[in-house]
Amino acid sequence: MGKFVINTRKNGEFQFNLKASNGQIILSSEGYSTRSACENGVESVKKNAPDDSRYERRTTESGKFRFNLKAGNGQVIGTSESYESESGRDNGIESVKKNAPDAEVIIED
């Protein structure tokens, strides 16, 4: 089962990473000014992850593949790592759909 790990960046902002059961990061957030806002971001990912229409599939300028998960208002709530192939990216999306809804939340300080 996946897990969300919330930690504090060097600049004091809070960030979450969604990790698959193998420990690989499959989705990362932007920085949040408060832990509460970061926790709200986690809840938004849990809610929106199962909906395929919330995923924006992208190709980078260097030809790698990424995706963003967006909330209902269109705001990006999580960004993937870069993948070498389109199928890798699509597998990443499926992993978020599978892992996010029931993932536990761990707070690291």
Secondary structure, 3 states (H helix, E strand, C coil): CCEEEEEECCCCCEEEEEECCCCCEEEECCCECCHHHHHHHHHHHHHHCCCHHHEEEEECCCCCEEEEEECCCCCEEEECCCECCHHHHHHHHHHHHHHCCCCEEEECC
